[in-house]
Structure formats: C-alpha cells, structure tokens
C-alpha cells in the first residue's frame, strides 16, 4: 500500500479537511446545489430518502434476514407495506381529528 499517497491526499488540521486546489468534482457539485434546480432536486430527493431512513431505523431493516433475492424482495415488500399502513393510520387519525 502506498502510504505516502494517502498522506498527501488526506491532510487534516483540527479535524477539518484541507481543500485541495484541483478539486473540480466538489466545485461542480457546489455549483449545481447553488442553482434553483439543484435546490429543487435536493427537496425532491429528501422524500424517498426519509422513507428509506424510516425503514432502516424504526422498522430495523438495516440488514435483510431472509436469504436469496426472492427472500430480500419479500422482506422489503413486507417492510414497505408496514410503513404504508402506519402512514395510512396516521393520515386517518389526522383526518378524524379535523372533523
């Protein structure tokens, strides 16, 4: 392993990374986020990301327990069904409280 390469690329000062001058990919990413379309994309991406985050933490779907592709598919389908039923119950409760 080339440890000298690692020391050159990752330089830290007080746990903050030092920016490398030729960091074009990060600069392009920052330019996209500064646009209105980039901000809209971030807001739209947040919705499915939050759904997957809720699958991972409260429903404990960090790892799949069933083996094989069909087992993983079935387990994910069950977790998504549970999540949708929980959301439906929450919406119904909210609608009942409004009336």
Rosetta constraint file for C-alpha pairs under 8 A:
AtomPair CA 2 CA 6 HARMONIC 6.93 0.50
AtomPair CA 3 CA 7 HARMONIC 6.30 0.50
AtomPair CA 4 CA 8 HARMONIC 6.28 0.50
AtomPair CA 5 CA 9 HARMONIC 6.28 0.50
AtomPair CA 6 CA 10 HARMONIC 5.93 0.50
AtomPair CA 7 CA 11 HARMONIC 6.38 0.50
AtomPair CA 10 CA 17 HARMONIC 7.24 0.50
AtomPair CA 10 CA 18 HARMONIC 7.88 0.50
AtomPair CA 11 CA 17 HARMONIC 6.15 0.50
AtomPair CA 11 CA 18 HARMONIC 6.00 0.50
AtomPair CA 12 CA 16 HARMONIC 5.61 0.50
AtomPair CA 12 CA 17 HARMONIC 4.73 0.50
AtomPair CA 12 CA 18 HARMONIC 6.03 0.50
AtomPair CA 13 CA 17 HARMONIC 6.49 0.50
AtomPair CA 13 CA 18 HARMONIC 7.00 0.50
AtomPair CA 19 CA 23 HARMONIC 7.46 0.50
AtomPair CA 23 CA 27 HARMONIC 6.43 0.50
AtomPair CA 24 CA 28 HARMONIC 6.08 0.50
AtomPair CA 25 CA 29 HARMONIC 6.25 0.50
AtomPair CA 26 CA 30 HARMONIC 6.17 0.50
AtomPair CA 27 CA 31 HARMONIC 6.18 0.50
AtomPair CA 28 CA 32 HARMONIC 6.29 0.50
AtomPair CA 29 CA 33 HARMONIC 6.35 0.50
AtomPair CA 30 CA 34 HARMONIC 6.27 0.50
AtomPair CA 31 CA 35 HARMONIC 6.79 0.50
AtomPair CA 32 CA 37 HARMONIC 7.82 0.50
AtomPair CA 32 CA 38 HARMONIC 5.31 0.50
AtomPair CA 33 CA 37 HARMONIC 7.82 0.50
AtomPair CA 33 CA 38 HARMONIC 4.48 0.50
AtomPair CA 33 CA 39 HARMONIC 5.73 0.50
AtomPair CA 33 CA 42 HARMONIC 7.98 0.50
AtomPair CA 34 CA 38 HARMONIC 6.52 0.50
AtomPair CA 34 CA 39 HARMONIC 6.96 0.50
AtomPair CA 35 CA 39 HARMONIC 6.42 0.50
AtomPair CA 36 CA 40 HARMONIC 6.22 0.50
AtomPair CA 37 CA 41 HARMONIC 6.07 0.50
AtomPair CA 38 CA 42 HARMONIC 6.27 0.50
AtomPair CA 39 CA 43 HARMONIC 6.38 0.50
AtomPair CA 40 CA 44 HARMONIC 6.22 0.50
AtomPair CA 41 CA 45 HARMONIC 5.98 0.50
AtomPair CA 42 CA 46 HARMONIC 6.20 0.50
AtomPair CA 43 CA 47 HARMONIC 7.31 0.50
AtomPair CA 44 CA 48 HARMONIC 7.93 0.50
AtomPair CA 45 CA 49 HARMONIC 6.35 0.50
AtomPair CA 46 CA 50 HARMONIC 6.00 0.50
AtomPair CA 47 CA 51 HARMONIC 6.50 0.50
AtomPair CA 48 CA 52 HARMONIC 6.32 0.50
AtomPair CA 49 CA 53 HARMONIC 6.13 0.50
AtomPair CA 50 CA 54 HARMONIC 6.13 0.50
AtomPair CA 51 CA 55 HARMONIC 6.29 0.50
AtomPair CA 52 CA 56 HARMONIC 6.30 0.50
AtomPair CA 53 CA 57 HARMONIC 6.34 0.50
AtomPair CA 54 CA 58 HARMONIC 5.90 0.50
AtomPair CA 54 CA 59 HARMONIC 6.89 0.50
AtomPair CA 55 CA 59 HARMONIC 5.18 0.50
AtomPair CA 55 CA 60 HARMONIC 6.74 0.50
AtomPair CA 55 CA 61 HARMONIC 5.76 0.50
AtomPair CA 55 CA 62 HARMONIC 7.95 0.50
AtomPair CA 55 CA 79 HARMONIC 6.91 0.50
AtomPair CA 55 CA 80 HARMONIC 7.49 0.50
AtomPair CA 55 CA 83 HARMONIC 7.34 0.50
AtomPair CA 56 CA 60 HARMONIC 5.16 0.50
AtomPair CA 56 CA 61 HARMONIC 4.44 0.50
AtomPair CA 56 CA 62 HARMONIC 4.88 0.50
AtomPair CA 57 CA 61 HARMONIC 6.91 0.50
AtomPair CA 57 CA 62 HARMONIC 7.18 0.50
AtomPair CA 59 CA 79 HARMONIC 7.05 0.50
AtomPair CA 61 CA 79 HARMONIC 7.68 0.50
AtomPair CA 64 CA 72 HARMONIC 6.19 0.50
AtomPair CA 64 CA 75 HARMONIC 7.10 0.50
AtomPair CA 65 CA 72 HARMONIC 7.68 0.50
AtomPair CA 65 CA 75 HARMONIC 7.91 0.50
AtomPair CA 66 CA 71 HARMONIC 4.89 0.50
AtomPair CA 66 CA 72 HARMONIC 5.85 0.50
AtomPair CA 66 CA 75 HARMONIC 6.95 0.50
AtomPair CA 67 CA 71 HARMONIC 5.33 0.50
AtomPair CA 67 CA 72 HARMONIC 6.53 0.50
AtomPair CA 68 CA 72 HARMONIC 6.21 0.50
AtomPair CA 69 CA 73 HARMONIC 6.07 0.50
AtomPair CA 70 CA 74 HARMONIC 6.07 0.50
AtomPair CA 71 CA 75 HARMONIC 6.08 0.50
AtomPair CA 72 CA 76 HARMONIC 6.05 0.50
AtomPair CA 73 CA 77 HARMONIC 6.06 0.50
AtomPair CA 74 CA 78 HARMONIC 6.16 0.50
AtomPair CA 75 CA 79 HARMONIC 6.26 0.50
AtomPair CA 76 CA 80 HARMONIC 6.08 0.50
AtomPair CA 77 CA 81 HARMONIC 6.07 0.50
AtomPair CA 78 CA 82 HARMONIC 6.21 0.50
AtomPair CA 79 CA 83 HARMONIC 6.16 0.50
AtomPair CA 80 CA 84 HARMONIC 6.13 0.50
AtomPair CA 81 CA 85 HARMONIC 6.13 0.50
AtomPair CA 82 CA 86 HARMONIC 6.17 0.50
AtomPair CA 83 CA 87 HARMONIC 6.26 0.50
AtomPair CA 84 CA 88 HARMONIC 6.05 0.50
AtomPair CA 85 CA 89 HARMONIC 6.12 0.50
AtomPair CA 86 CA 90 HARMONIC 6.22 0.50
AtomPair CA 87 CA 91 HARMONIC 6.17 0.50
AtomPair CA 88 CA 92 HARMONIC 6.13 0.50
AtomPair CA 89 CA 93 HARMONIC 6.11 0.50
AtomPair CA 90 CA 94 HARMONIC 6.18 0.50
AtomPair CA 91 CA 95 HARMONIC 6.15 0.50
AtomPair CA 92 CA 96 HARMONIC 6.06 0.50
AtomPair CA 93 CA 97 HARMONIC 6.21 0.50
AtomPair CA 94 CA 98 HARMONIC 6.40 0.50
AtomPair CA 95 CA 99 HARMONIC 6.55 0.50
